[in-house]
Amino acid sequence: MRFTNFEHMLRHNAENYPDRTAFYYEKDGKKSVTYRRFYEEVLDRKALLEKRGKTCEGIFSDGSYDAVVEIFAAVLAGYQVVMLERTLPETTLQYLLSYADIDCLYGPEALTSKLEPRLSAGVKEGRGNILFFTSGTTSVSKGVLLTDTSLCNSAYNGGSLLPLTKDDILLCILPLNHVFGFVCGILWGFSCQAAVALGRGARHYLDDFAFYEPTAVSVVPMLLGFFLKNHLINDACKLILIGAGDCPSVYFDMVKALGKRVSYGYGLTETSSGVALSLGDDPLAMTICPDDRIRIDEGGEILIDVPTCIMKGYYKYPMETAEVLRGGMLHTGDLGTFDADGKLHITGRIKEILVLADGTKIFLPEYEERLRRVFPTEEFAVLLRNGRPVLVTSDPSLTREVLWEKTADVMRMIPRGHQLTDVVVLPHPLPRTATGKIKRWAIQKEIDE
């Protein structure tokens, strides 16, 4: 069912499925709460928030039940809600308080008490606004201005292609401050009246599947690899939705070997999450969601028209908004093609192309996929240093000698000017976003210093 906003979604489920479980969570043991009780608790918290006279709440969500109540209550209370990442440097968080017009905070007291002296004066006309930040693969994360309406539409859009049943238990294990985690971890379940099991954080990655016995889960590729390597996915889990990054083909094969259904999703923060999902045997051949219209321009870039789910814009970045929203279409910066059956295939990112001094280009997803066949690690990236391709890794075993030995056959298939010229070993893991994407800009800055 398509819901117009959070209030409509919660009220409908509470009135029509009052005794159905909305959430499972841990608090002195495994607990559950019905749709009716959850709605009542949200309304109780909403009433308290309305008395505070505030307008914009920054929320550090730890994925707990109380944090989820706060998110929905703040939206229903008319606040502008800003989803914050608690691991950001304090100086960055101080900047975000002013940038996003935050006048109150929810989260750990030790953190919020430090930041409270930097709170802003609030915002006018922020009702229904929810800010998620871009994933940080570029040097500046922008606030993407979404609404509870666009997020509900996104959940309907994806759920109409990949529905859950009312008997399903969806494991919500991804950070809620990222739109994929929020839409596909909570709203997907709510739009189908399924139960949502709230993951207990990274320290419980090893036992959340056994604790909750979910039937479905949404994951990023890096986390899926961890679950598969450690044989953690429970027998009852029948559907795995993968998104928010490139997924090695071996993971798809491993999931299928377990007898699970696997679906790969493509989406952006700017479109309130997913716009295409794979439904058949080929996990990389994706069906376009009903509300979306997609075309590929002459340069291969994916352009999206999706009025129901599109962002209002980048918060306080009108020029950047105008740059990507042109002619009614979102210019994604992603490259893709349609196959003969009309299925969408993602072939890379425009920004994931290295331009060499001679004007030739290295298409990084394809290049790095070749290297993954000879390196038993995900801890590497290809960048330019002094205009030449180098391999950057945190694996000290990848010396120059090992590099030449392992890549000899691969390099013979690559033009001489595109071949690796050196290896750079960093003394720490490669920096990544919360969804597992390598922060190329951060690595580039480090190796250039």
C-alpha beads as a LAMMPS data file, in Angstrom:
LAMMPS data file: protein, C-alpha beads

449 atoms
448 bonds

1 atom types
1 bond types

-500.0 500.0 xlo xhi
-500.0 500.0 ylo yhi
-500.0 500.0 zlo zhi

Masses

1 110.0

Atoms # bond

1 1 1 0.000 0.000 0.000
2 1 1 1.215 3.518 -0.791
3 1 1 1.312 5.803 2.233
4 1 1 1.266 9.580 1.979
5 1 1 3.515 10.171 5.023
6 1 1 4.683 8.628 8.312
7 1 1 1.461 9.559 10.113
8 1 1 -0.612 7.754 7.493
9 1 1 1.654 4.675 7.607
10 1 1 1.675 4.337 11.398
11 1 1 -2.035 5.059 11.851
12 1 1 -3.072 2.625 9.090
13 1 1 -0.996 -0.211 10.507
14 1 1 -2.136 0.481 14.079
15 1 1 -5.817 0.520 13.102
16 1 1 -5.764 -2.414 10.683
17 1 1 -3.116 -4.650 12.277
18 1 1 -3.183 -3.598 15.945
19 1 1 -1.896 -6.860 17.389
20 1 1 0.642 -7.682 14.706
21 1 1 4.282 -7.369 15.774
22 1 1 5.923 -4.193 14.520
23 1 1 9.340 -4.618 16.152
24 1 1 11.499 -7.169 17.859
25 1 1 14.333 -5.725 19.913
26 1 1 16.524 -6.551 22.877
27 1 1 16.016 -4.934 26.257
28 1 1 16.729 -7.320 29.126
29 1 1 15.927 -10.117 26.737
30 1 1 14.064 -10.346 23.454
31 1 1 11.053 -8.015 23.393
32 1 1 8.306 -7.306 20.898
33 1 1 5.911 -4.432 20.369
34 1 1 2.721 -4.345 18.298
35 1 1 1.862 -1.818 15.622
36 1 1 -0.783 -0.301 17.896
37 1 1 1.580 0.036 20.847
38 1 1 4.344 1.499 18.689
39 1 1 1.974 4.152 17.311
40 1 1 0.838 5.020 20.859
41 1 1 4.434 5.432 22.033
42 1 1 5.248 7.621 19.041
43 1 1 2.223 9.815 19.783
44 1 1 3.201 10.087 23.459
45 1 1 6.711 11.181 22.522
46 1 1 5.322 13.534 19.852
47 1 1 3.254 15.330 22.497
48 1 1 6.358 15.916 24.613
49 1 1 8.385 17.174 21.661
50 1 1 5.668 19.631 20.690
51 1 1 5.956 21.292 24.105
52 1 1 9.686 22.022 23.703
53 1 1 9.272 24.812 21.201
54 1 1 12.089 23.491 19.007
55 1 1 12.139 23.154 15.237
56 1 1 15.050 20.996 14.071
57 1 1 16.372 17.881 15.800
58 1 1 19.677 16.216 15.036
59 1 1 19.386 12.501 15.796
60 1 1 22.318 10.195 16.520
61 1 1 20.531 6.899 16.007
62 1 1 22.060 3.783 17.514
63 1 1 19.387 1.624 15.891
64 1 1 17.646 1.005 19.206
65 1 1 13.887 0.915 19.667
66 1 1 13.903 4.209 21.595
67 1 1 15.849 5.892 18.771
68 1 1 13.334 4.664 16.188
69 1 1 10.470 6.053 18.278
70 1 1 12.305 9.383 18.422
71 1 1 12.734 9.586 14.647
72 1 1 9.056 9.028 13.902
73 1 1 7.881 11.213 16.789
74 1 1 10.064 14.127 15.736
75 1 1 8.705 13.979 12.192
76 1 1 5.100 13.794 13.424
77 1 1 5.788 16.715 15.781
78 1 1 6.668 18.898 12.799
79 1 1 10.412 19.005 13.333
80 1 1 12.974 19.050 10.591
81 1 1 14.957 15.885 11.319
82 1 1 18.674 15.577 10.585
83 1 1 20.165 12.080 10.619
84 1 1 23.671 12.316 12.079
85 1 1 26.655 9.958 12.198
86 1 1 28.120 9.807 15.685
87 1 1 31.605 8.749 14.544
88 1 1 32.259 12.004 12.677
89 1 1 34.952 14.290 14.137
90 1 1 33.622 16.749 16.695
91 1 1 34.648 19.705 14.527
92 1 1 32.596 18.300 11.638
93 1 1 29.591 17.790 13.886
94 1 1 29.889 21.355 15.156
95 1 1 29.789 22.581 11.573
96 1 1 26.745 20.450 10.795
97 1 1 24.782 21.933 13.707
98 1 1 24.983 25.351 12.076
99 1 1 24.705 24.164 8.490
100 1 1 21.552 22.082 9.129
101 1 1 19.949 24.617 11.555
102 1 1 19.818 22.091 14.417
103 1 1 18.419 23.506 17.662
104 1 1 18.121 20.276 19.695
105 1 1 19.799 16.877 19.785
106 1 1 18.958 13.254 20.531
107 1 1 21.680 10.744 21.289
108 1 1 24.317 9.753 23.848
109 1 1 24.504 12.326 26.627
110 1 1 28.310 12.397 26.555
111 1 1 28.191 13.490 22.918
112 1 1 25.153 15.765 22.931
113 1 1 26.317 17.669 26.017
114 1 1 29.555 18.586 24.220
115 1 1 27.672 19.857 21.196
116 1 1 24.777 21.682 22.854
117 1 1 26.683 24.999 23.218
118 1 1 26.948 25.054 19.399
119 1 1 23.229 24.599 18.661
120 1 1 21.682 26.954 16.117
121 1 1 18.512 29.028 16.287
122 1 1 16.475 26.459 14.361
123 1 1 14.661 26.570 11.038
124 1 1 11.390 27.901 9.663
125 1 1 9.022 25.719 7.649
126 1 1 10.917 22.470 8.159
127 1 1 7.877 20.240 8.717
128 1 1 8.260 16.872 7.017
129 1 1 11.893 17.504 6.041
130 1 1 14.424 14.762 6.718
131 1 1 18.096 15.323 5.923
132 1 1 20.346 12.410 5.053
133 1 1 23.940 13.095 4.133
134 1 1 25.672 11.854 1.020
135 1 1 27.885 8.882 1.711
136 1 1 31.211 10.678 1.858
137 1 1 32.938 9.321 -1.235
138 1 1 33.628 12.960 -2.118
139 1 1 35.393 15.490 0.080
140 1 1 32.234 17.347 1.106
141 1 1 29.088 15.585 2.282
142 1 1 25.942 17.484 1.373
143 1 1 22.634 17.281 3.171
144 1 1 20.060 15.688 0.871
145 1 1 16.647 17.142 1.664
146 1 1 14.038 14.377 1.595
147 1 1 10.565 14.158 3.133
148 1 1 8.558 11.506 4.929
149 1 1 6.369 11.454 1.812
150 1 1 9.280 10.729 -0.542
151 1 1 10.583 8.016 1.804
152 1 1 7.152 6.339 2.018
153 1 1 6.897 6.448 -1.772
154 1 1 10.332 4.860 -2.048
155 1 1 9.322 2.017 0.268
156 1 1 6.193 1.422 -1.807
157 1 1 8.164 1.665 -5.042
158 1 1 10.609 -1.068 -4.052
159 1 1 8.124 -3.153 -2.091
160 1 1 5.807 -3.393 -5.096
161 1 1 8.597 -5.255 -6.929
162 1 1 9.962 -7.162 -3.946
163 1 1 7.135 -7.536 -1.418
164 1 1 7.446 -9.004 2.027
165 1 1 4.612 -10.974 3.607
166 1 1 2.941 -10.223 6.913
167 1 1 4.706 -13.281 8.332
168 1 1 8.188 -12.041 7.441
169 1 1 10.772 -10.772 9.923
170 1 1 13.066 -8.168 8.375
171 1 1 16.443 -7.788 10.083
172 1 1 17.375 -4.103 10.295
173 1 1 21.130 -4.202 10.669
174 1 1 22.381 -1.158 8.719
175 1 1 22.897 2.385 10.081
176 1 1 19.663 4.370 10.037
177 1 1 21.477 7.599 9.210
178 1 1 21.892 6.237 5.668
179 1 1 18.827 6.210 3.478
180 1 1 19.308 2.606 2.302
181 1 1 19.405 1.413 5.911
182 1 1 16.339 3.424 6.887
183 1 1 14.130 2.654 3.884
184 1 1 15.153 -0.973 3.385
185 1 1 15.643 -1.710 7.080
186 1 1 12.403 -0.242 8.468
187 1 1 10.031 1.309 5.910
188 1 1 10.175 -1.693 3.577
189 1 1 8.865 -3.837 6.435
190 1 1 6.261 -1.300 7.552
191 1 1 4.909 -0.841 4.020
192 1 1 4.227 -4.598 3.902
193 1 1 3.111 -4.899 7.569
194 1 1 5.992 -7.254 8.310
195 1 1 7.893 -7.320 11.617
196 1 1 11.225 -5.507 11.893
197 1 1 13.991 -6.949 14.082
198 1 1 16.317 -4.200 15.261
199 1 1 19.942 -5.266 15.047
200 1 1 21.993 -4.744 18.195
201 1 1 25.034 -3.118 16.629
202 1 1 28.404 -4.293 15.349
203 1 1 29.224 -6.208 18.512
204 1 1 26.299 -8.543 17.727
205 1 1 26.958 -9.134 14.034
206 1 1 28.033 -12.639 15.007
207 1 1 24.759 -13.598 16.659
208 1 1 21.902 -11.350 15.460
209 1 1 20.768 -13.885 12.842
210 1 1 20.577 -16.626 15.460
211 1 1 18.897 -14.311 17.991
212 1 1 16.103 -13.011 15.732
213 1 1 15.754 -15.781 13.099
214 1 1 14.866 -13.261 10.339
215 1 1 13.369 -14.283 7.014
216 1 1 14.783 -11.273 5.123
217 1 1 17.666 -8.836 5.468
218 1 1 19.094 -5.845 3.608
219 1 1 22.891 -5.563 3.577
220 1 1 25.809 -3.775 1.977
221 1 1 28.329 -5.966 0.104
222 1 1 31.134 -5.658 2.665
223 1 1 28.851 -6.797 5.491
224 1 1 27.426 -9.615 3.393
225 1 1 30.950 -10.882 2.811
226 1 1 31.514 -10.994 6.578
227 1 1 28.280 -12.904 7.167
228 1 1 29.065 -15.411 4.428
229 1 1 32.658 -15.939 5.526
230 1 1 31.542 -16.693 9.073
231 1 1 28.483 -18.789 8.078
232 1 1 26.130 -16.576 10.080
233 1 1 22.998 -16.437 7.903
234 1 1 20.231 -18.504 9.481
235 1 1 18.265 -21.195 7.654
236 1 1 14.961 -19.290 7.882
237 1 1 16.381 -16.280 6.037
238 1 1 15.045 -16.679 2.501
239 1 1 15.646 -13.231 0.951
240 1 1 18.796 -11.091 0.914
241 1 1 18.654 -7.596 -0.565
242 1 1 22.057 -6.128 -1.436
243 1 1 22.637 -2.456 -2.146
244 1 1 24.703 0.701 -1.635
245 1 1 27.807 -0.526 -3.462
246 1 1 29.400 -2.803 -6.041
247 1 1 29.031 -6.449 -5.058
248 1 1 31.620 -9.093 -6.032
249 1 1 30.005 -11.785 -8.158
250 1 1 31.273 -14.499 -5.821
251 1 1 28.913 -13.233 -3.112
252 1 1 25.915 -13.726 -5.366
253 1 1 27.056 -17.264 -6.087
254 1 1 27.554 -18.014 -2.387
255 1 1 24.079 -16.765 -1.483
256 1 1 22.490 -18.835 -4.248
257 1 1 24.452 -21.880 -3.091
258 1 1 22.765 -21.482 0.296
259 1 1 19.385 -21.712 -1.404
260 1 1 18.496 -18.085 -0.693
261 1 1 16.853 -15.606 -3.013
262 1 1 19.154 -12.690 -3.763
263 1 1 18.184 -9.286 -5.114
264 1 1 20.550 -6.457 -5.958
265 1 1 19.303 -2.891 -5.733
266 1 1 20.403 0.336 -7.339
267 1 1 19.476 3.667 -5.813
268 1 1 20.718 6.991 -4.532
269 1 1 20.181 9.184 -1.509
270 1 1 18.847 11.784 -3.953
271 1 1 16.020 9.413 -4.976
272 1 1 15.113 8.401 -1.400
273 1 1 16.838 5.029 -1.995
274 1 1 16.117 2.386 -4.641
275 1 1 15.094 2.888 -8.260
276 1 1 15.767 -0.606 -9.673
277 1 1 15.923 -4.168 -8.349
278 1 1 17.015 -7.498 -9.779
279 1 1 14.227 -10.052 -9.663
280 1 1 15.470 -12.936 -11.816
281 1 1 18.443 -15.275 -12.024
282 1 1 20.874 -12.550 -13.059
283 1 1 21.378 -10.374 -9.935
284 1 1 22.845 -7.544 -11.989
285 1 1 19.933 -7.274 -14.466
286 1 1 17.558 -4.903 -12.724
287 1 1 13.891 -4.111 -13.253
288 1 1 12.981 -0.431 -12.983
289 1 1 10.690 0.458 -10.072
290 1 1 7.145 1.509 -11.104
291 1 1 7.464 5.230 -10.352
292 1 1 10.801 5.649 -12.124
293 1 1 11.587 6.618 -15.678
294 1 1 15.208 6.056 -16.678
295 1 1 17.135 6.839 -19.829
296 1 1 20.802 6.623 -20.758
297 1 1 22.320 9.713 -22.364
298 1 1 24.883 9.733 -25.177
299 1 1 27.768 9.518 -22.725
300 1 1 26.288 6.513 -20.967
301 1 1 25.110 8.425 -17.872
302 1 1 21.946 7.252 -16.115
303 1 1 19.253 9.947 -15.950
304 1 1 16.272 9.438 -13.649
305 1 1 12.833 10.997 -13.554
306 1 1 10.985 10.037 -10.361
307 1 1 8.761 12.869 -9.080
308 1 1 7.376 10.844 -6.157
309 1 1 10.763 10.109 -4.575
310 1 1 13.145 12.828 -5.757
311 1 1 14.922 15.051 -3.247
312 1 1 13.880 18.651 -2.723
313 1 1 17.533 19.453 -3.285
314 1 1 20.879 19.664 -1.541
315 1 1 20.301 21.672 1.614
316 1 1 21.637 25.216 1.134
317 1 1 23.429 24.174 -2.070
318 1 1 21.235 25.596 -4.850
319 1 1 23.991 25.619 -7.479
320 1 1 24.894 21.983 -6.834
321 1 1 21.203 21.094 -6.910
322 1 1 20.734 22.805 -10.266
323 1 1 23.799 20.984 -11.581
324 1 1 22.299 17.512 -11.034
325 1 1 18.599 18.324 -11.527
326 1 1 18.392 19.482 -15.108
327 1 1 15.402 19.342 -17.404
328 1 1 13.388 17.474 -14.822
329 1 1 15.943 14.642 -14.721
330 1 1 18.441 13.651 -12.045
331 1 1 21.919 13.326 -13.564
332 1 1 23.247 10.526 -11.396
333 1 1 26.918 10.409 -12.319
334 1 1 26.451 6.651 -12.775
335 1 1 27.043 4.782 -16.019
336 1 1 24.682 2.119 -17.276
337 1 1 23.125 0.222 -20.152
338 1 1 19.864 -1.546 -20.944
339 1 1 19.950 -5.127 -22.168
340 1 1 17.671 -6.593 -24.822
341 1 1 14.988 -7.297 -22.201
342 1 1 14.990 -3.715 -20.934
343 1 1 16.837 -4.554 -17.718
344 1 1 19.235 -1.967 -16.288
345 1 1 22.920 -2.824 -15.790
346 1 1 25.240 -0.518 -13.835
347 1 1 28.653 -0.280 -15.464
348 1 1 30.358 2.245 -13.206
349 1 1 30.661 5.798 -11.981
350 1 1 31.747 8.772 -14.034
351 1 1 33.843 9.834 -11.049
352 1 1 35.395 6.354 -10.915
353 1 1 37.396 7.025 -14.036
354 1 1 41.058 7.995 -13.850
355 1 1 42.073 10.424 -16.581
356 1 1 45.748 10.054 -17.495
357 1 1 48.018 12.755 -18.819
358 1 1 47.650 11.471 -22.379
359 1 1 43.871 11.845 -22.189
360 1 1 43.198 8.125 -21.985
361 1 1 41.016 6.831 -19.166
362 1 1 41.021 3.945 -16.723
363 1 1 37.564 2.634 -15.825
364 1 1 38.143 1.696 -12.187
365 1 1 35.341 -0.828 -11.464
366 1 1 36.438 -3.026 -14.393
367 1 1 40.144 -2.517 -13.640
368 1 1 39.809 -3.342 -9.955
369 1 1 37.586 -6.342 -10.676
370 1 1 40.465 -7.863 -12.672
371 1 1 42.777 -7.310 -9.716
372 1 1 40.337 -8.952 -7.284
373 1 1 40.863 -12.193 -9.169
374 1 1 44.507 -12.298 -8.098
375 1 1 44.421 -10.548 -4.696
376 1 1 42.748 -12.376 -1.789
377 1 1 41.682 -9.065 -0.189
378 1 1 39.229 -6.205 -0.644
379 1 1 41.750 -3.841 0.934
380 1 1 43.048 -2.071 -2.142
381 1 1 42.235 0.741 -4.527
382 1 1 43.788 2.078 -7.719
383 1 1 44.634 5.786 -7.794
384 1 1 47.048 8.144 -9.512
385 1 1 50.338 9.315 -8.027
386 1 1 52.438 11.651 -10.118
387 1 1 50.037 10.935 -12.949
388 1 1 50.704 7.176 -12.955
389 1 1 48.445 4.336 -11.711
390 1 1 49.423 2.869 -8.340
391 1 1 47.882 0.241 -6.097
392 1 1 47.079 1.496 -2.590
393 1 1 46.536 -1.115 0.120
394 1 1 46.792 -1.696 3.847
395 1 1 48.126 -5.228 3.351
396 1 1 51.873 -5.202 4.195
397 1 1 52.371 -8.499 2.346
398 1 1 51.752 -6.766 -0.990
399 1 1 55.310 -5.672 -1.676
400 1 1 56.488 -4.530 -5.103
401 1 1 57.836 -7.991 -5.825
402 1 1 54.548 -9.662 -4.855
403 1 1 52.624 -7.086 -6.867
404 1 1 54.609 -7.748 -10.061
405 1 1 54.365 -11.501 -9.569
406 1 1 50.624 -11.628 -8.937
407 1 1 49.602 -9.093 -11.572
408 1 1 51.896 -10.148 -14.395
409 1 1 49.193 -11.951 -16.368
410 1 1 46.597 -9.236 -15.717
411 1 1 48.954 -6.411 -16.720
412 1 1 49.786 -8.110 -20.026
413 1 1 46.131 -7.604 -21.000
414 1 1 46.218 -3.868 -20.156
415 1 1 47.746 -1.057 -22.260
416 1 1 51.271 -0.183 -21.084
417 1 1 50.324 3.333 -20.004
418 1 1 47.525 1.932 -17.824
419 1 1 49.646 -0.626 -15.989
420 1 1 50.403 -0.315 -12.284
421 1 1 53.694 1.402 -11.575
422 1 1 54.012 0.982 -7.814
423 1 1 52.332 -0.153 -4.613
424 1 1 51.631 2.139 -1.664
425 1 1 51.069 0.436 1.693
426 1 1 49.173 2.548 4.214
427 1 1 49.709 1.938 7.954
428 1 1 45.950 1.701 8.553
429 1 1 42.817 0.221 6.926
430 1 1 41.576 2.032 3.852
431 1 1 39.060 4.706 4.908
432 1 1 35.512 3.787 4.039
433 1 1 32.038 5.214 4.399
434 1 1 29.480 3.572 6.699
435 1 1 28.143 1.665 3.686
436 1 1 31.571 0.253 2.861
437 1 1 32.549 2.463 -0.071
438 1 1 36.205 3.437 -0.279
439 1 1 36.817 7.141 0.295
440 1 1 39.020 7.670 -2.748
441 1 1 39.349 11.392 -2.138
442 1 1 40.728 10.780 1.377
443 1 1 43.271 8.232 0.131
444 1 1 44.282 10.504 -2.730
445 1 1 44.908 13.354 -0.313
446 1 1 47.031 11.117 1.906
447 1 1 49.277 9.718 -0.838
448 1 1 49.762 13.182 -2.360
449 1 1 51.072 14.680 0.903

Bonds

1 1 1 2
2 1 2 3
3 1 3 4
4 1 4 5
5 1 5 6
6 1 6 7
7 1 7 8
8 1 8 9
9 1 9 10
10 1 10 11
11 1 11 12
12 1 12 13
13 1 13 14
14 1 14 15
15 1 15 16
16 1 16 17
17 1 17 18
18 1 18 19
19 1 19 20
20 1 20 21
21 1 21 22
22 1 22 23
23 1 23 24
24 1 24 25
25 1 25 26
26 1 26 27
27 1 27 28
28 1 28 29
29 1 29 30
30 1 30 31
31 1 31 32
32 1 32 33
33 1 33 34
34 1 34 35
35 1 35 36
36 1 36 37
37 1 37 38
38 1 38 39
39 1 39 40
40 1 40 41
41 1 41 42
42 1 42 43
43 1 43 44
44 1 44 45
45 1 45 46
46 1 46 47
47 1 47 48
48 1 48 49
49 1 49 50
50 1 50 51
51 1 51 52
52 1 52 53
53 1 53 54
54 1 54 55
55 1 55 56
56 1 56 57
57 1 57 58
58 1 58 59
59 1 59 60
60 1 60 61
61 1 61 62
62 1 62 63
63 1 63 64
64 1 64 65
65 1 65 66
66 1 66 67
67 1 67 68
68 1 68 69
69 1 69 70
70 1 70 71
71 1 71 72
72 1 72 73
73 1 73 74
74 1 74 75
75 1 75 76
76 1 76 77
77 1 77 78
78 1 78 79
79 1 79 80
80 1 80 81
81 1 81 82
82 1 82 83
83 1 83 84
84 1 84 85
85 1 85 86
86 1 86 87
87 1 87 88
88 1 88 89
89 1 89 90
90 1 90 91
91 1 91 92
92 1 92 93
93 1 93 94
94 1 94 95
95 1 95 96
96 1 96 97
97 1 97 98
98 1 98 99
99 1 99 100
100 1 100 101
101 1 101 102
102 1 102 103
103 1 103 104
104 1 104 105
105 1 105 106
106 1 106 107
107 1 107 108
108 1 108 109
109 1 109 110
110 1 110 111
111 1 111 112
112 1 112 113
113 1 113 114
114 1 114 115
115 1 115 116
116 1 116 117
117 1 117 118
118 1 118 119
119 1 119 120
120 1 120 121
121 1 121 122
122 1 122 123
123 1 123 124
124 1 124 125
125 1 125 126
126 1 126 127
127 1 127 128
128 1 128 129
129 1 129 130
130 1 130 131
131 1 131 132
132 1 132 133
133 1 133 134
134 1 134 135
135 1 135 136
136 1 136 137
137 1 137 138
138 1 138 139
139 1 139 140
140 1 140 141
141 1 141 142
142 1 142 143
143 1 143 144
144 1 144 145
145 1 145 146
146 1 146 147
147 1 147 148
148 1 148 149
149 1 149 150
150 1 150 151
151 1 151 152
152 1 152 153
153 1 153 154
154 1 154 155
155 1 155 156
156 1 156 157
157 1 157 158
158 1 158 159
159 1 159 160
160 1 160 161
161 1 161 162
162 1 162 163
163 1 163 164
164 1 164 165
165 1 165 166
166 1 166 167
167 1 167 168
168 1 168 169
169 1 169 170
170 1 170 171
171 1 171 172
172 1 172 173
173 1 173 174
174 1 174 175
175 1 175 176
176 1 176 177
177 1 177 178
178 1 178 179
179 1 179 180
180 1 180 181
181 1 181 182
182 1 182 183
183 1 183 184
184 1 184 185
185 1 185 186
186 1 186 187
187 1 187 188
188 1 188 189
189 1 189 190
190 1 190 191
191 1 191 192
192 1 192 193
193 1 193 194
194 1 194 195
195 1 195 196
196 1 196 197
197 1 197 198
198 1 198 199
199 1 199 200
200 1 200 201
201 1 201 202
202 1 202 203
203 1 203 204
204 1 204 205
205 1 205 206
206 1 206 207
207 1 207 208
208 1 208 209
209 1 209 210
210 1 210 211
211 1 211 212
212 1 212 213
213 1 213 214
214 1 214 215
215 1 215 216
216 1 216 217
217 1 217 218
218 1 218 219
219 1 219 220
220 1 220 221
221 1 221 222
222 1 222 223
223 1 223 224
224 1 224 225
225 1 225 226
226 1 226 227
227 1 227 228
228 1 228 229
229 1 229 230
230 1 230 231
231 1 231 232
232 1 232 233
233 1 233 234
234 1 234 235
235 1 235 236
236 1 236 237
237 1 237 238
238 1 238 239
239 1 239 240
240 1 240 241
241 1 241 242
242 1 242 243
243 1 243 244
244 1 244 245
245 1 245 246
246 1 246 247
247 1 247 248
248 1 248 249
249 1 249 250
250 1 250 251
251 1 251 252
252 1 252 253
253 1 253 254
254 1 254 255
255 1 255 256
256 1 256 257
257 1 257 258
258 1 258 259
259 1 259 260
260 1 260 261
261 1 261 262
262 1 262 263
263 1 263 264
264 1 264 265
265 1 265 266
266 1 266 267
267 1 267 268
268 1 268 269
269 1 269 270
270 1 270 271
271 1 271 272
272 1 272 273
273 1 273 274
274 1 274 275
275 1 275 276
276 1 276 277
277 1 277 278
278 1 278 279
279 1 279 280
280 1 280 281
281 1 281 282
282 1 282 283
283 1 283 284
284 1 284 285
285 1 285 286
286 1 286 287
287 1 287 288
288 1 288 289
289 1 289 290
290 1 290 291
291 1 291 292
292 1 292 293
293 1 293 294
294 1 294 295
295 1 295 296
296 1 296 297
297 1 297 298
298 1 298 299
299 1 299 300
300 1 300 301
301 1 301 302
302 1 302 303
303 1 303 304
304 1 304 305
305 1 305 306
306 1 306 307
307 1 307 308
308 1 308 309
309 1 309 310
310 1 310 311
311 1 311 312
312 1 312 313
313 1 313 314
314 1 314 315
315 1 315 316
316 1 316 317
317 1 317 318
318 1 318 319
319 1 319 320
320 1 320 321
321 1 321 322
322 1 322 323
323 1 323 324
324 1 324 325
325 1 325 326
326 1 326 327
327 1 327 328
328 1 328 329
329 1 329 330
330 1 330 331
331 1 331 332
332 1 332 333
333 1 333 334
334 1 334 335
335 1 335 336
336 1 336 337
337 1 337 338
338 1 338 339
339 1 339 340
340 1 340 341
341 1 341 342
342 1 342 343
343 1 343 344
344 1 344 345
345 1 345 346
346 1 346 347
347 1 347 348
348 1 348 349
349 1 349 350
350 1 350 351
351 1 351 352
352 1 352 353
353 1 353 354
354 1 354 355
355 1 355 356
356 1 356 357
357 1 357 358
358 1 358 359
359 1 359 360
360 1 360 361
361 1 361 362
362 1 362 363
363 1 363 364
364 1 364 365
365 1 365 366
366 1 366 367
367 1 367 368
368 1 368 369
369 1 369 370
370 1 370 371
371 1 371 372
372 1 372 373
373 1 373 374
374 1 374 375
375 1 375 376
376 1 376 377
377 1 377 378
378 1 378 379
379 1 379 380
380 1 380 381
381 1 381 382
382 1 382 383
383 1 383 384
384 1 384 385
385 1 385 386
386 1 386 387
387 1 387 388
388 1 388 389
389 1 389 390
390 1 390 391
391 1 391 392
392 1 392 393
393 1 393 394
394 1 394 395
395 1 395 396
396 1 396 397
397 1 397 398
398 1 398 399
399 1 399 400
400 1 400 401
401 1 401 402
402 1 402 403
403 1 403 404
404 1 404 405
405 1 405 406
406 1 406 407
407 1 407 408
408 1 408 409
409 1 409 410
410 1 410 411
411 1 411 412
412 1 412 413
413 1 413 414
414 1 414 415
415 1 415 416
416 1 416 417
417 1 417 418
418 1 418 419
419 1 419 420
420 1 420 421
421 1 421 422
422 1 422 423
423 1 423 424
424 1 424 425
425 1 425 426
426 1 426 427
427 1 427 428
428 1 428 429
429 1 429 430
430 1 430 431
431 1 431 432
432 1 432 433
433 1 433 434
434 1 434 435
435 1 435 436
436 1 436 437
437 1 437 438
438 1 438 439
439 1 439 440
440 1 440 441
441 1 441 442
442 1 442 443
443 1 443 444
444 1 444 445
445 1 445 446
446 1 446 447
447 1 447 448
448 1 448 449
